[in-house]
Amino acid sequence: MAACDQTPGLHSTIQYLARSELYRREKPYIANFAVPEGARTTNHEFASVPVYVRNARLEETQLNTHGFTFRLWPTQMQPQDFEDDDIVESIYYKELDSWMRSSFPEYKDIIFLDFKVP
């Protein structure tokens, strides 16, 4: 496995939902389906906010504190295997389930929603 990037962080911008007067009259929405002609699919208005993004791989993270954590564990998967949904579901999901249950025994239900990065 490649060593993680040791860069502590970088300056960037993140698009946040803007604090718009519009949202005093209507809630933010997005339609992920076809809408009638002339109808809007979203009323989202965004604001660019400068941020400093820290390299979380260099931090000690805890699921219950940060909402995520990083762990290294062995896998039978090869990088190209992640292109095949059947392989991911038959091998990787089972590995994840086993690892998650042993690492977080207090959780009864473990559900994998997706594994793809667009």
N, CA, C and O atoms as a GROMACS GRO file, in nm:
protein
  472
    1MET      N    1   0.084  -0.119   0.000
    1MET     CA    2   0.000   0.000   0.000
    1MET      C    3   0.088   0.125   0.000
    1MET      O    4   0.190   0.130   0.070
    2ALA      N    5   0.049   0.223  -0.078
    2ALA     CA    6   0.126   0.348  -0.087
    2ALA      C    7   0.116   0.426   0.043
    2ALA      O    8   0.014   0.425   0.111
    3ALA      N    9   0.225   0.493   0.077
    3ALA     CA   10   0.224   0.578   0.196
    3ALA      C   11   0.130   0.696   0.174
    3ALA      O   12   0.116   0.746   0.062
    4CYS      N   13   0.067   0.739   0.280
    4CYS     CA   14  -0.026   0.851   0.266
    4CYS      C   15   0.050   0.981   0.249
    4CYS      O   16   0.163   0.996   0.297
    5ASP      N   17  -0.011   1.074   0.181
    5ASP     CA   18   0.045   1.207   0.160
    5ASP      C   19   0.063   1.272   0.297
    5ASP      O   20  -0.031   1.275   0.377
    6GLN      N   21   0.180   1.323   0.324
    6GLN     CA   22   0.209   1.382   0.455
    6GLN      C   23   0.182   1.532   0.461
    6GLN      O   24   0.215   1.597   0.560
    7THR      N   25   0.122   1.587   0.355
    7THR     CA   26   0.088   1.729   0.354
    7THR      C   27  -0.017   1.754   0.461
    7THR      O   28  -0.121   1.689   0.461
    8PRO      N   29   0.007   1.849   0.553
    8PRO     CA   30  -0.087   1.870   0.663
    8PRO      C   31  -0.222   1.926   0.620
    8PRO      O   32  -0.322   1.904   0.688
    9GLY      N   33  -0.227   1.997   0.508
    9GLY     CA   34  -0.354   2.052   0.464
    9GLY      C   35  -0.335   2.148   0.348
    9GLY      O   36  -0.223   2.166   0.298
   10LEU      N   37  -0.445   2.207   0.305
   10LEU     CA   38  -0.439   2.302   0.193
   10LEU      C   39  -0.555   2.399   0.202
   10LEU      O   40  -0.658   2.371   0.264
   11HIS      N   41  -0.536   2.513   0.139
   11HIS     CA   42  -0.641   2.614   0.132
   11HIS      C   43  -0.726   2.586   0.010
   11HIS      O   44  -0.674   2.554  -0.097
   12SER      N   45  -0.856   2.599   0.025
   12SER     CA   46  -0.948   2.573  -0.085
   12SER      C   47  -1.076   2.654  -0.063
   12SER      O   48  -1.082   2.738   0.027
   13THR      N   49  -1.176   2.627  -0.145
   13THR     CA   50  -1.309   2.684  -0.122
   13THR      C   51  -1.410   2.570  -0.129
   13THR      O   52  -1.391   2.472  -0.201
   14ILE      N   53  -1.516   2.585  -0.053
   14ILE     CA   54  -1.626   2.489  -0.054
   14ILE      C   55  -1.754   2.565  -0.083
   14ILE      O   56  -1.775   2.675  -0.031
   15GLN      N   57  -1.837   2.506  -0.165
   15GLN     CA   58  -1.966   2.565  -0.197
   15GLN      C   59  -2.066   2.523  -0.090
   15GLN      O   60  -2.097   2.405  -0.075
   16TYR      N   61  -2.117   2.620  -0.017
   16TYR     CA   62  -2.220   2.596   0.083
   16TYR      C   63  -2.351   2.656   0.033
   16TYR      O   64  -2.350   2.747  -0.049
   17LEU      N   65  -2.462   2.604   0.083
   17LEU     CA   66  -2.590   2.664   0.053
   17LEU      C   67  -2.588   2.805   0.112
   17LEU      O   68  -2.559   2.823   0.230
   18ALA      N   69  -2.619   2.904   0.030
   18ALA     CA   70  -2.613   3.044   0.074
   18ALA      C   71  -2.725   3.076   0.173
   18ALA      O   72  -2.829   3.010   0.173
   19ARG      N   73  -2.702   3.175   0.255
   19ARG     CA   74  -2.808   3.227   0.342
   19ARG      C   75  -2.888   3.326   0.259
   19ARG      O   76  -2.855   3.445   0.253
   20SER      N   77  -2.991   3.276   0.197
   20SER     CA   78  -3.067   3.355   0.102
   20SER      C   79  -3.202   3.396   0.159
   20SER      O   80  -3.266   3.321   0.233
   21GLU      N   81  -3.244   3.516   0.126
   21GLU     CA   82  -3.378   3.563   0.164
   21GLU      C   83  -3.485   3.469   0.108
   21GLU      O   84  -3.592   3.453   0.168
   22LEU      N   85  -3.458   3.408  -0.006
   22LEU     CA   86  -3.551   3.315  -0.068
   22LEU      C   87  -3.593   3.205   0.030
   22LEU      O   88  -3.709   3.163   0.030
   23TYR      N   89  -3.500   3.159   0.112
   23TYR     CA   90  -3.529   3.048   0.203
   23TYR      C   91  -3.617   3.088   0.321
   23TYR      O   92  -3.658   3.002   0.399
   24ARG      N   93  -3.645   3.215   0.334
   24ARG     CA   94  -3.744   3.259   0.434
   24ARG      C   95  -3.885   3.231   0.382
   24ARG      O   96  -3.980   3.219   0.460
   25ARG      N   97  -3.898   3.222   0.247
   25ARG     CA   98  -4.029   3.199   0.184
   25ARG      C   99  -4.049   3.053   0.142
   25ARG      O  100  -4.161   3.002   0.147
   26GLU      N  101  -3.940   2.987   0.101
   26GLU     CA  102  -3.951   2.848   0.058
   26GLU      C  103  -3.825   2.771   0.098
   26GLU      O  104  -3.714   2.824   0.096
   27LYS      N  105  -3.846   2.645   0.134
   27LYS     CA  106  -3.734   2.562   0.174
   27LYS      C  107  -3.648   2.530   0.052
   27LYS      O  108  -3.699   2.520  -0.060
   28PRO      N  109  -3.517   2.512   0.074
   28PRO     CA  110  -3.432   2.469  -0.037
   28PRO      C  111  -3.480   2.333  -0.089
   28PRO      O  112  -3.517   2.246  -0.011
   29TYR      N  113  -3.478   2.317  -0.220
   29TYR     CA  114  -3.520   2.189  -0.278
   29TYR      C  115  -3.441   2.160  -0.404
   29TYR      O  116  -3.382   2.249  -0.465
   30ILE      N  117  -3.441   2.032  -0.442
   30ILE     CA  118  -3.387   1.988  -0.570
   30ILE      C  119  -3.473   1.871  -0.615
   30ILE      O  120  -3.504   1.781  -0.537
   31ALA      N  121  -3.510   1.872  -0.740
   31ALA     CA  122  -3.589   1.764  -0.798
   31ALA      C  123  -3.497   1.677  -0.882
   31ALA      O  124  -3.440   1.723  -0.981
   32ASN      N  125  -3.481   1.553  -0.842
   32ASN     CA  126  -3.396   1.459  -0.916
   32ASN      C  127  -3.480   1.377  -1.014
   32ASN      O  128  -3.459   1.257  -1.029
   33PHE      N  129  -3.574   1.443  -1.078
   33PHE     CA  130  -3.663   1.378  -1.173
   33PHE      C  131  -3.708   1.485  -1.272
   33PHE      O  132  -3.690   1.604  -1.248
   34ALA      N  133  -3.766   1.441  -1.382
   34ALA     CA  134  -3.812   1.535  -1.483
   34ALA      C  135  -3.926   1.620  -1.426
   34ALA      O  136  -4.016   1.568  -1.360
   35VAL      N  137  -3.920   1.749  -1.453
   35VAL     CA  138  -4.025   1.840  -1.407
   35VAL      C  139  -4.094   1.900  -1.529
   35VAL      O  140  -4.037   1.901  -1.638
   36PRO      N  141  -4.216   1.948  -1.512
   36PRO     CA  142  -4.287   2.009  -1.626
   36PRO      C  143  -4.208   2.127  -1.682
   36PRO      O  144  -4.134   2.194  -1.611
   37GLU      N  145  -4.226   2.151  -1.811
   37GLU     CA  146  -4.158   2.262  -1.876
   37GLU      C  147  -4.188   2.393  -1.804
   37GLU      O  148  -4.303   2.421  -1.770
   38GLY      N  149  -4.085   2.471  -1.781
   38GLY     CA  150  -4.100   2.598  -1.712
   38GLY      C  151  -4.081   2.589  -1.562
   38GLY      O  152  -4.059   2.690  -1.497
   39ALA      N  153  -4.088   2.468  -1.506
   39ALA     CA  154  -4.066   2.449  -1.362
   39ALA      C  155  -3.917   2.440  -1.334
   39ALA      O  156  -3.839   2.393  -1.417
   40ARG      N  157  -3.879   2.486  -1.217
   40ARG     CA  158  -3.737   2.480  -1.179
   40ARG      C  159  -3.706   2.346  -1.113
   40ARG      O  160  -3.789   2.292  -1.039
   41THR      N  161  -3.588   2.293  -1.140
   41THR     CA  162  -3.548   2.168  -1.075
   41THR      C  163  -3.485   2.194  -0.938
   41THR      O  164  -3.474   2.102  -0.857
   42THR      N  165  -3.445   2.318  -0.913
   42THR     CA  166  -3.385   2.349  -0.783
   42THR      C  167  -3.398   2.498  -0.754
   42THR      O  168  -3.412   2.580  -0.845
   43ASN      N  169  -3.392   2.532  -0.627
   43ASN     CA  170  -3.384   2.672  -0.589
   43ASN      C  171  -3.256   2.698  -0.510
   43ASN      O  172  -3.244   2.798  -0.439
   44HIS      N  173  -3.160   2.608  -0.523
   44HIS     CA  174  -3.035   2.622  -0.449
   44HIS      C  175  -2.957   2.744  -0.496
   44HIS      O  176  -2.943   2.769  -0.616
   45GLU      N  177  -2.908   2.818  -0.400
   45GLU     CA  178  -2.815   2.927  -0.424
   45GLU      C  179  -2.693   2.899  -0.338
   45GLU      O  180  -2.704   2.871  -0.219
   46PHE      N  181  -2.576   2.907  -0.399
   46PHE     CA  182  -2.453   2.870  -0.329
   46PHE      C  183  -2.364   2.989  -0.303
   46PHE      O  184  -2.369   3.090  -0.373
   47ALA      N  185  -2.282   2.975  -0.200
   47ALA     CA  186  -2.181   3.074  -0.167
   47ALA      C  187  -2.047   3.002  -0.154
   47ALA      O  188  -2.039   2.897  -0.091
   48SER      N  189  -1.943   3.058  -0.214
   48SER     CA  190  -1.808   3.004  -0.204
   48SER      C  191  -1.747   3.052  -0.073
   48SER      O  192  -1.742   3.173  -0.046
   49VAL      N  193  -1.700   2.960   0.008
   49VAL     CA  194  -1.643   2.995   0.138
   49VAL      C  195  -1.499   2.942   0.143
   49VAL      O  196  -1.476   2.823   0.121
   50PRO      N  197  -1.401   3.029   0.172
   50PRO     CA  198  -1.264   2.981   0.185
   50PRO      C  199  -1.249   2.894   0.310
   50PRO      O  200  -1.302   2.926   0.416
   51VAL      N  201  -1.177   2.783   0.294
   51VAL     CA  202  -1.157   2.690   0.406
   51VAL      C  203  -1.013   2.640   0.405
   51VAL      O  204  -0.944   2.646   0.304
   52TYR      N  205  -0.971   2.590   0.519
   52TYR     CA  206  -0.844   2.518   0.528
   52TYR      C  207  -0.881   2.373   0.553
   52TYR      O  208  -0.943   2.342   0.655
   53VAL      N  209  -0.844   2.285   0.461
   53VAL     CA  210  -0.878   2.144   0.471
   53VAL      C  211  -0.757   2.069   0.526
   53VAL      O  212  -0.651   2.065   0.463
   54ARG      N  213  -0.774   2.010   0.644
   54ARG     CA  214  -0.665   1.934   0.705
   54ARG      C  215  -0.662   1.792   0.652
   54ARG      O  216  -0.766   1.736   0.618
   55ASN      N  217  -0.545   1.733   0.644
   55ASN     CA  218  -0.527   1.595   0.602
   55ASN      C  219  -0.568   1.505   0.718
   55ASN      O  220  -0.491   1.486   0.812
   56ALA      N  221  -0.687   1.451   0.712
   56ALA     CA  222  -0.740   1.370   0.822
   56ALA      C  223  -0.661   1.242   0.844
   56ALA      O  224  -0.667   1.183   0.951
   57ARG      N  225  -0.586   1.198   0.742
   57ARG     CA  226  -0.506   1.076   0.758
   57ARG      C  227  -0.394   1.096   0.860
   57ARG      O  228  -0.338   0.999   0.913
   58LEU      N  229  -0.361   1.222   0.888
   58LEU     CA  230  -0.255   1.251   0.984
   58LEU      C  231  -0.311   1.272   1.124
   58LEU      O  232  -0.235   1.292   1.219
   59GLU      N  233  -0.443   1.270   1.138
   59GLU     CA  234  -0.509   1.293   1.265
   59GLU      C  235  -0.556   1.160   1.323
   59GLU      O  236  -0.574   1.062   1.250
   60GLU      N  237  -0.574   1.156   1.452
   60GLU     CA  238  -0.637   1.039   1.513
   60GLU      C  239  -0.788   1.065   1.514
   60GLU      O  240  -0.835   1.158   1.580
   61THR      N  241  -0.862   0.983   1.443
   61THR     CA  242  -1.005   1.004   1.430
   61THR      C  243  -1.082   0.892   1.499
   61THR      O  244  -1.038   0.777   1.502
   62GLN      N  245  -1.197   0.927   1.552
   62GLN     CA  246  -1.286   0.831   1.618
   62GLN      C  247  -1.425   0.846   1.558
   62GLN      O  248  -1.473   0.958   1.541
   63LEU      N  249  -1.489   0.736   1.526
   63LEU     CA  250  -1.621   0.739   1.466
   63LEU      C  251  -1.720   0.817   1.552
   63LEU      O  252  -1.795   0.899   1.498
   64ASN      N  253  -1.724   0.793   1.681
   64ASN     CA  254  -1.822   0.857   1.768
   64ASN      C  255  -1.795   1.006   1.792
   64ASN      O  256  -1.885   1.079   1.832
   65THR      N  257  -1.672   1.049   1.768
   65THR     CA  258  -1.637   1.190   1.788
   65THR      C  259  -1.643   1.269   1.657
   65THR      O  260  -1.699   1.378   1.653
   66HIS      N  261  -1.586   1.213   1.551
   66HIS     CA  262  -1.571   1.285   1.425
   66HIS      C  263  -1.673   1.245   1.318
   66HIS      O  264  -1.688   1.315   1.218
   67GLY      N  265  -1.743   1.133   1.338
   67GLY     CA  266  -1.839   1.086   1.238
   67GLY      C  267  -1.774   1.001   1.131
   67GLY      O  268  -1.843   0.953   1.040
   68PHE      N  269  -1.644   0.980   1.139
   68PHE     CA  270  -1.572   0.893   1.048
   68PHE      C  271  -1.444   0.850   1.116
   68PHE      O  272  -1.403   0.908   1.216
   69THR      N  273  -1.381   0.748   1.060
   69THR     CA  274  -1.250   0.706   1.107
   69THR      C  275  -1.178   0.636   0.993
   69THR      O  276  -1.242   0.588   0.900
   70PHE      N  277  -1.048   0.631   0.999
   70PHE     CA  278  -0.968   0.560   0.900
   70PHE      C  279  -0.912   0.435   0.965
   70PHE      O  280  -0.866   0.438   1.079
   71ARG      N  281  -0.915   0.327   0.892
   71ARG     CA  282  -0.857   0.202   0.939
   71ARG      C  283  -0.791   0.132   0.821
   71ARG      O  284  -0.836   0.144   0.707
   72LEU      N  285  -0.686   0.058   0.849
   72LEU     CA  286  -0.623  -0.027   0.749
   72LEU      C  287  -0.648  -0.171   0.789
   72LEU      O  288  -0.628  -0.209   0.904
   73TRP      N  289  -0.692  -0.252   0.694
   73TRP     CA  290  -0.708  -0.394   0.719
   73TRP      C  291  -0.687  -0.467   0.588
   73TRP      O  292  -0.704  -0.410   0.480
   74PRO      N  293  -0.649  -0.594   0.598
   74PRO     CA  294  -0.620  -0.669   0.475
   74PRO      C  295  -0.747  -0.695   0.394
   74PRO      O  296  -0.856  -0.708   0.450
   75THR      N  297  -0.730  -0.703   0.263
   75THR     CA  298  -0.841  -0.733   0.175
   75THR      C  299  -0.794  -0.823   0.062
   75THR      O  300  -0.677  -0.820   0.024
   76GLN      N  301  -0.885  -0.902   0.010
   76GLN     CA  302  -0.855  -0.985  -0.107
   76GLN      C  303  -0.871  -0.904  -0.236
   76GLN      O  304  -0.833  -0.951  -0.343
   77MET      N  305  -0.926  -0.785  -0.225
   77MET     CA  306  -0.956  -0.703  -0.343
   77MET      C  307  -0.830  -0.646  -0.406
   77MET      O  308  -0.733  -0.612  -0.338
   78GLN      N  309  -0.834  -0.636  -0.539
   78GLN     CA  310  -0.733  -0.566  -0.617
   78GLN      C  311  -0.798  -0.437  -0.668
   78GLN      O  312  -0.921  -0.433  -0.682
   79PRO      N  313  -0.722  -0.332  -0.697
   79PRO     CA  314  -0.784  -0.206  -0.741
   79PRO      C  315  -0.885  -0.224  -0.855
   79PRO      O  316  -0.991  -0.162  -0.852
   80GLN      N  317  -0.855  -0.307  -0.953
   80GLN     CA  318  -0.946  -0.325  -1.066
   80GLN      C  319  -1.075  -0.397  -1.026
   80GLN      O  320  -1.176  -0.386  -1.097
   81ASP      N  321  -1.074  -0.469  -0.914
   81ASP     CA  322  -1.195  -0.538  -0.868
   81ASP      C  323  -1.309  -0.442  -0.835
   81ASP      O  324  -1.426  -0.480  -0.841
   82PHE      N  325  -1.275  -0.319  -0.801
   82PHE     CA  326  -1.378  -0.222  -0.764
   82PHE      C  327  -1.461  -0.175  -0.883
   82PHE      O  328  -1.560  -0.105  -0.866
   83GLU      N  329  -1.420  -0.214  -1.004
   83GLU     CA  330  -1.498  -0.183  -1.125
   83GLU      C  331  -1.612  -0.283  -1.145
   83GLU      O  332  -1.702  -0.259  -1.226
   84ASP      N  333  -1.609  -0.395  -1.073
   84ASP     CA  334  -1.707  -0.503  -1.092
   84ASP      C  335  -1.799  -0.509  -0.969
   84ASP      O  336  -1.758  -0.553  -0.862
   85ASP      N  337  -1.923  -0.466  -0.987
   85ASP     CA  338  -2.018  -0.462  -0.875
   85ASP      C  339  -2.035  -0.598  -0.809
   85ASP      O  340  -2.047  -0.606  -0.686
   86ASP      N  341  -2.037  -0.705  -0.888
   86ASP     CA  342  -2.056  -0.839  -0.832
   86ASP      C  343  -1.941  -0.879  -0.741
   86ASP      O  344  -1.963  -0.938  -0.635
   87ILE      N  345  -1.818  -0.847  -0.781
   87ILE     CA  346  -1.701  -0.878  -0.697
   87ILE      C  347  -1.706  -0.796  -0.570
   87ILE      O  348  -1.680  -0.848  -0.461
   88VAL      N  349  -1.738  -0.669  -0.582
   88VAL     CA  350  -1.746  -0.582  -0.464
   88VAL      C  351  -1.848  -0.638  -0.365
   88VAL      O  352  -1.820  -0.649  -0.246
   89GLU      N  353  -1.965  -0.672  -0.415
   89GLU     CA  354  -2.072  -0.720  -0.326
   89GLU      C  355  -2.042  -0.858  -0.268
   89GLU      O  356  -2.079  -0.885  -0.154
   90SER      N  357  -1.977  -0.945  -0.344
   90SER     CA  358  -1.951  -1.081  -0.295
   90SER      C  359  -1.828  -1.091  -0.206
   90SER      O  360  -1.823  -1.177  -0.118
   91ILE      N  361  -1.729  -1.007  -0.227
   91ILE     CA  362  -1.605  -1.015  -0.148
   91ILE      C  363  -1.592  -0.896  -0.053
   91ILE      O  364  -1.582  -0.914   0.068
   92TYR      N  365  -1.592  -0.775  -0.108
   92TYR     CA  366  -1.562  -0.657  -0.027
   92TYR      C  367  -1.668  -0.631   0.079
   92TYR      O  368  -1.635  -0.600   0.193
   93TYR      N  369  -1.796  -0.642   0.042
   93TYR     CA  370  -1.902  -0.620   0.141
   93TYR      C  371  -1.889  -0.717   0.258
   93TYR      O  372  -1.910  -0.678   0.373
   94LYS      N  373  -1.854  -0.842   0.229
   94LYS     CA  374  -1.837  -0.940   0.337
   94LYS      C  375  -1.718  -0.903   0.426
   94LYS      O  376  -1.726  -0.915   0.548
   95GLU      N  377  -1.609  -0.859   0.363
   95GLU     CA  378  -1.494  -0.815   0.442
   95GLU      C  379  -1.530  -0.695   0.529
   95GLU      O  380  -1.498  -0.691   0.647
   96LEU      N  381  -1.598  -0.598   0.469
   96LEU     CA  382  -1.638  -0.479   0.544
   96LEU      C  383  -1.730  -0.515   0.660
   96LEU      O  384  -1.713  -0.466   0.772
   97ASP      N  385  -1.826  -0.600   0.634
   97ASP     CA  386  -1.921  -0.640   0.737
   97ASP      C  387  -1.847  -0.704   0.855
   97ASP      O  388  -1.873  -0.671   0.970
   98SER      N  389  -1.757  -0.795   0.825
   98SER     CA  390  -1.681  -0.863   0.930
   98SER      C  391  -1.596  -0.763   1.009
   98SER      O  392  -1.595  -0.766   1.132
   99TRP      N  393  -1.526  -0.675   0.939
   99TRP     CA  394  -1.441  -0.577   1.006
   99TRP      C  395  -1.524  -0.480   1.090
   99TRP      O  396  -1.490  -0.452   1.204
  100MET      N  397  -1.635  -0.430   1.032
  100MET     CA  398  -1.719  -0.335   1.104
  100MET      C  399  -1.779  -0.397   1.231
  100MET      O  400  -1.782  -0.333   1.336
  101ARG      N  401  -1.826  -0.520   1.220
  101ARG     CA  402  -1.886  -0.586   1.337
  101ARG      C  403  -1.783  -0.610   1.447
  101ARG      O  404  -1.815  -0.598   1.565
  102SER      N  405  -1.659  -0.642   1.409
  102SER     CA  406  -1.557  -0.664   1.512
  102SER      C  407  -1.509  -0.532   1.571
  102SER      O  408  -1.470  -0.528   1.688
  103SER      N  409  -1.509  -0.426   1.492
  103SER     CA  410  -1.463  -0.296   1.541
  103SER      C  411  -1.569  -0.218   1.617
  103SER      O  412  -1.537  -0.139   1.706
  104PHE      N  413  -1.696  -0.240   1.582
  104PHE     CA  414  -1.806  -0.165   1.642
  104PHE      C  415  -1.918  -0.260   1.686
  104PHE      O  416  -2.026  -0.258   1.629
  105PRO      N  417  -1.891  -0.342   1.787
  105PRO     CA  418  -1.991  -0.442   1.829
  105PRO      C  419  -2.119  -0.382   1.887
  105PRO      O  420  -2.220  -0.450   1.898
  106GLU      N  421  -2.115  -0.254   1.923
  106GLU     CA  422  -2.234  -0.191   1.980
  106GLU      C  423  -2.341  -0.163   1.874
  106GLU      O  424  -2.456  -0.134   1.909
  107TYR      N  425  -2.305  -0.171   1.746
  107TYR     CA  426  -2.402  -0.145   1.639
  107TYR      C  427  -2.462  -0.276   1.590
  107TYR      O  428  -2.390  -0.369   1.552
  108LYS      N  429  -2.594  -0.283   1.591
  108LYS     CA  430  -2.665  -0.404   1.549
  108LYS      C  431  -2.678  -0.410   1.397
  108LYS      O  432  -2.655  -0.515   1.336
  109ASP      N  433  -2.716  -0.298   1.334
  109ASP     CA  434  -2.738  -0.295   1.190
  109ASP      C  435  -2.623  -0.223   1.120
  109ASP      O  436  -2.587  -0.111   1.156
  110ILE      N  437  -2.567  -0.289   1.021
  110ILE     CA  438  -2.463  -0.229   0.938
  110ILE      C  439  -2.510  -0.241   0.794
  110ILE      O  440  -2.532  -0.351   0.743
  111ILE      N  441  -2.524  -0.125   0.728
  111ILE     CA  442  -2.577  -0.122   0.592
  111ILE      C  443  -2.480  -0.046   0.504
  111ILE      O  444  -2.438   0.065   0.538
  112PHE      N  445  -2.443  -0.104   0.391
  112PHE     CA  446  -2.354  -0.038   0.295
  112PHE      C  447  -2.440   0.025   0.187
  112PHE      O  448  -2.514  -0.046   0.117
  113LEU      N  449  -2.431   0.155   0.172
  113LEU     CA  450  -2.514   0.225   0.076
  113LEU      C  451  -2.452   0.232  -0.063
  113LEU      O  452  -2.522   0.220  -0.163
  114ASP      N  453  -2.322   0.251  -0.070
  114ASP     CA  454  -2.258   0.266  -0.199
  114ASP      C  455  -2.108   0.254  -0.182
  114ASP      O  456  -2.056   0.275  -0.072
  115PHE      N  457  -2.039   0.222  -0.289
  115PHE     CA  458  -1.896   0.211  -0.283
  115PHE      C  459  -1.826   0.288  -0.395
  115PHE      O  460  -1.704   0.286  -0.405
  116LYS      N  461  -1.902   0.354  -0.478
  116LYS     CA  462  -1.845   0.421  -0.594
  116LYS      C  463  -1.823   0.568  -0.568
  116LYS      O  464  -1.902   0.634  -0.501
  117VAL      N  465  -1.714   0.619  -0.622
  117VAL     CA  466  -1.686   0.761  -0.617
  117VAL      C  467  -1.710   0.813  -0.758
  117VAL      O  468  -1.647   0.766  -0.853
  118PRO      N  469  -1.801   0.910  -0.773
  118PRO     CA  470  -1.834   0.958  -0.908
  118PRO      C  471  -1.716   1.026  -0.975
  118PRO      O  472  -1.727   1.071  -1.089
   0.00000   0.00000   0.00000
